[in-house]
Amino acid sequence: MNAVKIYKHGPGFILSYMGIDIGLDTGAPRTMTLLSHAHADHITNLGRAFQVVATDATIDTFRARGGSVSWEHISLDYGQTLDFHGIEITSLNAGHVLGSTMFLIKYGDGLSVLYTGDYNTEDSIVHKAAEPVPADVLITEATYGSPQWVFPERLEIHKAITERVVSIIESGRLPILYAYSLGKAQEAIALLQKQKILTITGNYTIEKVNKAYNKYGANLKSISPDSPHVHEYIDMGCAIISSQPRSTIRRIEKQANLGKYEIENKSQVVNLTGWSLNDFSGNNFPLSAHCDFNRLVRFVQEVGARVVYCFTSNANEFSQHLSHMNINAVPLE
């Protein structure tokens, strides 16, 4: 156990054991990289990668968001195992975004390491929940690893979002749901689609990511800001899903031959982010693709690792909390 080394490298980490280095969401020369998903904070160092192990869906979303594959891609979809120099690497659903992956790494001497990447143990409309598996070493995110971050039930958040969107439309205004282009935007579109609310995608990236989701069975339906039906949608009452609200407004005004600020003056931005928990009212809704504090703790307990390494913003606080529970925990950042 003492021979296991994990150290920060770019946006991710290098896992070193038995003389073999493996990159975790980071690229390094002559090193194989395990890529958990295609969000920007996990891919910034991939240009240095030699080989990248990822699900096909992760590569599809990586390309949809403008990524260029300059390395050898080794496809490893959920439940599949790769033999790498006698090390068994298994891909597991992480429940965060399309294709997001946890990696279970089993060494020849019996040691097992679980790397989570970003994960969520709660079902959403477009993602299945991650499930814990036993491991000797756990490397877990701790984005919401503080007791203050306990989210309401997802159905409650969904209901509140829908009611607010309907209220804005009925008042004659235009709701713009501000959401990440990968994961959150697709959940928002699926939610409104279930309620038969018309949607316009706010930017090209969301449109391309939607196509990737639909390739894997999501059946998301929305129109582009460049569609000739934009004016019709706005007149009937609709919502816009955008990761760049201001540029979206300008595109729609141009496409619909509207005056400058005409859309902006009638729009209402609705924020979808877990960080809005402390301001859960009005136009802020804590919709997150991460585990909250309670779910993180439960996941750690169910994995039952002998040592837990924590990363991301609340790593120190989460490690301290686990230590108070007599769990051997170490912050990585």
C-alpha positions as semicolon CSV with decimal commas, in nm:
position;residue;x (nm);y (nm);z (nm)
1;M;0,000;0,000;0,000
2;N;0,280;0,242;0,086
3;A;0,425;0,195;-0,262
4;V;0,120;0,352;-0,427
5;K;0,200;0,706;-0,540
6;I;-0,053;0,960;-0,666
7;Y;0,063;1,305;-0,759
8;K;-0,081;1,611;-0,930
9;H;-0,002;1,645;-1,298
10;G;-0,172;1,916;-1,504
11;P;-0,548;1,904;-1,449
12;G;-0,532;1,544;-1,327
13;F;-0,301;1,296;-1,161
14;I;-0,043;1,028;-1,222
15;L;-0,103;0,695;-1,050
16;S;0,228;0,514;-1,001
17;Y;0,254;0,155;-0,874
18;M;0,468;-0,149;-0,951
19;G;0,686;0,060;-1,180
20;I;0,398;0,162;-1,410
21;D;0,253;0,512;-1,445
22;I;-0,108;0,571;-1,549
23;G;-0,248;0,917;-1,622
24;L;-0,583;1,004;-1,466
25;D;-0,745;1,282;-1,672
26;T;-0,403;1,410;-1,773
27;G;-0,170;1,350;-2,064
28;A;0,198;1,260;-2,031
29;P;0,457;1,131;-2,282
30;R;0,473;0,751;-2,315
31;T;0,196;0,718;-2,057
32;M;-0,151;0,574;-2,099
33;T;-0,428;0,813;-1,991
34;L;-0,766;0,718;-1,845
35;L;-1,012;0,990;-1,949
36;S;-1,321;1,008;-1,728
37;H;-1,524;1,252;-1,941
38;A;-1,501;1,552;-2,173
39;H;-1,558;1,855;-1,948
40;A;-1,300;2,128;-2,003
41;D;-1,126;2,092;-1,665
42;H;-1,043;1,728;-1,742
43;I;-0,908;1,759;-2,097
44;T;-0,672;2,056;-2,097
45;N;-0,357;1,841;-2,095
46;L;-0,462;1,575;-2,348
47;G;-0,238;1,722;-2,617
48;R;0,052;1,554;-2,437
49;A;-0,121;1,215;-2,421
50;F;0,020;0,903;-2,585
51;Q;-0,279;0,670;-2,552
52;V;-0,622;0,760;-2,416
53;V;-0,866;0,506;-2,275
54;A;-1,225;0,632;-2,282
55;T;-1,576;0,532;-2,375
56;D;-1,684;0,597;-2,732
57;A;-1,946;0,838;-2,596
58;T;-1,677;1,043;-2,421
59;I;-1,484;1,074;-2,745
60;D;-1,803;1,174;-2,927
61;T;-1,874;1,452;-2,675
62;F;-1,508;1,554;-2,677
63;R;-1,528;1,606;-3,054
64;A;-1,869;1,773;-3,028
65;R;-1,712;2,036;-2,803
66;G;-1,433;2,105;-3,053
67;G;-1,173;1,856;-2,932
68;S;-0,920;1,707;-3,173
69;V;-0,802;1,348;-3,127
70;S;-0,424;1,353;-3,175
71;W;-0,356;1,036;-2,980
72;E;-0,445;0,669;-3,001
73;H;-0,793;0,610;-2,863
74;I;-0,853;0,280;-2,687
75;S;-1,227;0,225;-2,663
76;L;-1,344;0,086;-2,329
77;D;-1,718;0,096;-2,278
78;Y;-1,904;0,019;-1,957
79;G;-1,834;-0,325;-1,817
80;Q;-1,540;-0,389;-2,049
81;T;-1,192;-0,469;-1,913
82;L;-0,855;-0,385;-2,066
83;D;-0,538;-0,580;-1,986
84;F;-0,250;-0,334;-1,960
85;H;0,083;-0,497;-1,867
86;G;-0,096;-0,739;-1,638
87;I;-0,317;-0,464;-1,490
88;E;-0,692;-0,506;-1,537
89;I;-0,872;-0,176;-1,605
90;T;-1,253;-0,184;-1,604
91;S;-1,482;0,097;-1,720
92;L;-1,782;0,178;-1,497
93;N;-2,064;0,429;-1,539
94;A;-2,001;0,750;-1,343
95;G;-2,347;0,905;-1,389
96;H;-2,206;1,255;-1,447
97;V;-2,247;1,319;-1,822
98;L;-2,280;1,107;-2,135
99;G;-1,994;0,855;-2,140
100;S;-1,854;0,959;-1,802
101;T;-1,650;0,682;-1,648
102;M;-1,508;0,555;-1,323
103;F;-1,209;0,324;-1,365
104;L;-1,146;0,017;-1,148
105;I;-0,776;-0,070;-1,169
106;K;-0,667;-0,415;-1,045
107;Y;-0,297;-0,499;-1,016
108;G;-0,136;-0,841;-1,034
109;D;-0,062;-0,848;-0,661
110;G;-0,432;-0,806;-0,582
111;L;-0,437;-0,432;-0,506
112;S;-0,743;-0,250;-0,648
113;V;-0,779;0,124;-0,709
114;L;-1,104;0,302;-0,799
115;Y;-1,073;0,640;-0,971
116;T;-1,408;0,819;-0,987
117;G;-1,350;1,125;-1,203
118;D;-1,664;1,337;-1,153
119;Y;-1,963;1,124;-1,059
120;N;-2,324;1,128;-0,945
121;T;-2,506;0,851;-0,757
122;E;-2,851;0,991;-0,840
123;D;-3,043;0,917;-1,159
124;S;-3,124;1,213;-1,382
125;I;-3,351;1,218;-1,686
126;V;-3,059;1,153;-1,922
127;H;-2,800;0,978;-1,700
128;K;-2,801;0,660;-1,492
129;A;-2,661;0,680;-1,140
130;A;-2,308;0,562;-1,058
131;E;-2,279;0,262;-0,828
132;P;-1,995;0,194;-0,581
133;V;-1,769;-0,110;-0,609
134;P;-1,524;-0,237;-0,346
135;A;-1,162;-0,119;-0,376
136;D;-0,850;-0,099;-0,159
137;V;-0,771;0,258;-0,270
138;L;-1,033;0,518;-0,362
139;I;-0,950;0,837;-0,553
140;T;-1,265;1,047;-0,531
141;E;-1,376;1,394;-0,630
142;A;-1,495;1,616;-0,346
143;T;-1,654;1,906;-0,534
144;Y;-1,936;1,935;-0,281
145;G;-1,742;1,777;0,002
146;S;-1,864;2,012;0,275
147;P;-2,173;1,955;0,497
148;Q;-2,330;2,278;0,370
149;W;-2,381;2,117;0,028
150;V;-2,684;1,890;0,065
151;F;-2,920;1,917;-0,231
152;P;-3,300;1,883;-0,231
153;E;-3,448;1,580;-0,408
154;R;-3,395;1,603;-0,783
155;L;-3,767;1,573;-0,856
156;E;-3,827;1,875;-0,631
157;I;-3,567;2,075;-0,825
158;H;-3,715;1,963;-1,158
159;K;-4,062;2,069;-1,044
160;A;-3,936;2,410;-0,932
161;I;-3,753;2,469;-1,261
162;T;-4,057;2,374;-1,467
163;E;-4,290;2,595;-1,264
164;R;-4,055;2,891;-1,298
165;V;-4,017;2,843;-1,675
166;V;-4,395;2,823;-1,721
167;S;-4,441;3,132;-1,505
168;I;-4,194;3,333;-1,714
169;I;-4,356;3,222;-2,041
170;E;-4,706;3,303;-1,914
171;S;-4,587;3,652;-1,820
172;G;-4,494;3,711;-2,184
173;R;-4,120;3,686;-2,124
174;L;-3,854;3,449;-2,259
175;P;-3,675;3,215;-2,015
176;I;-3,308;3,145;-2,092
177;L;-3,177;2,851;-1,891
178;Y;-2,806;2,899;-1,830
179;A;-2,648;2,552;-1,826
180;Y;-2,322;2,377;-1,912
181;S;-2,318;2,264;-2,274
182;L;-2,238;1,904;-2,180
183;G;-2,474;1,728;-1,941
184;K;-2,676;2,003;-1,775
185;A;-2,812;2,145;-2,102
186;Q;-2,930;1,803;-2,213
187;E;-3,103;1,736;-1,881
188;A;-3,278;2,073;-1,905
189;I;-3,396;2,006;-2,260
190;A;-3,522;1,660;-2,162
191;L;-3,703;1,804;-1,860
192;L;-3,884;2,071;-2,060
193;Q;-3,953;1,825;-2,341
194;K;-4,138;1,602;-2,092
195;Q;-4,356;1,902;-2,007
196;K;-4,415;1,974;-2,379
197;I;-4,233;2,308;-2,355
198;L;-4,070;2,412;-2,683
199;T;-3,694;2,469;-2,663
200;I;-3,430;2,647;-2,865
201;T;-3,065;2,546;-2,823
202;G;-2,856;2,851;-2,747
203;N;-2,530;2,769;-2,922
204;Y;-2,366;2,533;-3,170
205;T;-2,186;2,333;-2,902
206;I;-2,511;2,232;-2,733
207;E;-2,653;2,132;-3,071
208;K;-2,352;1,910;-3,143
209;V;-2,359;1,756;-2,795
210;N;-2,732;1,690;-2,836
211;K;-2,653;1,489;-3,149
212;A;-2,407;1,280;-2,949
213;Y;-2,672;1,216;-2,683
214;N;-2,927;1,122;-2,949
215;K;-2,678;0,880;-3,102
216;Y;-2,698;0,691;-2,772
217;G;-3,077;0,702;-2,749
218;A;-3,164;1,030;-2,574
219;N;-3,413;1,157;-2,839
220;L;-3,366;1,525;-2,752
221;K;-3,574;1,765;-2,961
222;S;-3,505;2,135;-3,000
223;I;-3,438;2,385;-3,275
224;S;-3,131;2,592;-3,351
225;P;-3,119;2,973;-3,314
226;D;-3,060;2,973;-3,690
227;S;-3,386;2,790;-3,762
228;P;-3,651;2,973;-3,965
229;H;-3,899;2,870;-3,693
230;V;-3,733;3,076;-3,418
231;H;-3,975;3,368;-3,448
232;E;-4,269;3,125;-3,442
233;Y;-4,135;2,951;-3,128
234;I;-4,088;3,282;-2,949
235;D;-4,440;3,394;-3,039
236;M;-4,589;3,065;-2,913
237;G;-4,384;3,070;-2,593
238;C;-4,065;2,870;-2,551
239;A;-3,746;2,838;-2,350
240;I;-3,385;2,875;-2,459
241;I;-3,108;2,653;-2,322
242;S;-2,768;2,821;-2,345
243;S;-2,417;2,809;-2,203
244;Q;-2,358;3,161;-2,342
245;P;-2,679;3,363;-2,291
246;R;-2,556;3,698;-2,424
247;S;-2,423;3,562;-2,754
248;T;-2,739;3,350;-2,787
249;I;-2,956;3,661;-2,756
250;R;-2,760;3,835;-3,032
251;R;-2,789;3,531;-3,263
252;I;-3,163;3,509;-3,216
253;E;-3,218;3,881;-3,268
254;K;-3,026;3,858;-3,594
255;Q;-3,201;3,541;-3,715
256;A;-3,549;3,665;-3,630
257;N;-3,483;4,014;-3,772
258;L;-3,548;4,173;-3,436
259;G;-3,411;4,498;-3,308
260;K;-3,107;4,508;-3,083
261;Y;-3,202;4,439;-2,721
262;E;-3,554;4,331;-2,821
263;I;-3,489;3,974;-2,701
264;E;-3,265;4,084;-2,416
265;N;-3,532;4,316;-2,278
266;K;-3,792;4,038;-2,264
267;S;-3,561;3,759;-2,149
268;Q;-3,508;3,619;-1,799
269;V;-3,195;3,416;-1,725
270;V;-3,248;3,109;-1,505
271;N;-2,930;2,962;-1,354
272;L;-2,889;2,585;-1,325
273;T;-2,594;2,505;-1,099
274;G;-2,534;2,327;-0,772
275;W;-2,348;2,633;-0,646
276;S;-2,678;2,821;-0,628
277;L;-2,799;2,604;-0,338
278;N;-2,772;2,888;-0,088
279;D;-2,983;3,107;-0,317
280;F;-3,244;2,846;-0,416
281;S;-3,522;3,084;-0,507
282;G;-3,641;3,301;-0,791
283;N;-3,411;3,224;-1,082
284;N;-3,146;3,003;-0,921
285;F;-3,184;2,625;-0,906
286;P;-2,926;2,384;-0,756
287;L;-2,930;2,128;-1,035
288;S;-2,599;1,943;-1,020
289;A;-2,435;1,652;-1,199
290;H;-2,218;1,583;-0,894
291;C;-2,283;1,403;-0,566
292;D;-2,377;1,626;-0,277
293;F;-2,203;1,588;0,060
294;N;-2,423;1,307;0,190
295;R;-2,392;1,105;-0,128
296;L;-2,014;1,145;-0,129
297;V;-1,991;1,014;0,227
298;R;-2,222;0,722;0,152
299;F;-2,021;0,631;-0,158
300;V;-1,693;0,630;0,036
301;Q;-1,844;0,409;0,304
302;E;-1,979;0,160;0,050
303;V;-1,650;0,136;-0,140
304;G;-1,479;0,051;0,190
305;A;-1,127;0,149;0,083
306;R;-0,831;0,133;0,320
307;V;-0,723;0,479;0,208
308;V;-0,921;0,755;0,034
309;Y;-0,757;1,027;-0,175
310;C;-0,972;1,336;-0,234
311;F;-0,946;1,596;-0,510
312;T;-1,114;1,919;-0,628
313;S;-1,214;2,230;-0,438
314;N;-1,333;2,084;-0,107
315;A;-1,072;1,807;-0,086
316;N;-0,919;1,932;0,240
317;E;-1,248;1,971;0,422
318;F;-1,386;1,640;0,294
319;S;-1,066;1,459;0,397
320;Q;-1,092;1,606;0,746
321;H;-1,453;1,498;0,774
322;L;-1,367;1,143;0,668
323;S;-1,077;1,136;0,915
324;H;-1,323;1,224;1,194
325;M;-1,517;0,914;1,085
326;N;-1,197;0,707;1,130
327;I;-1,149;0,676;0,755
328;N;-0,791;0,717;0,635
329;A;-0,824;1,013;0,397
330;V;-0,567;1,228;0,217
331;P;-0,630;1,549;0,018
332;L;-0,458;1,566;-0,321
333;E;-0,508;1,941;-0,367
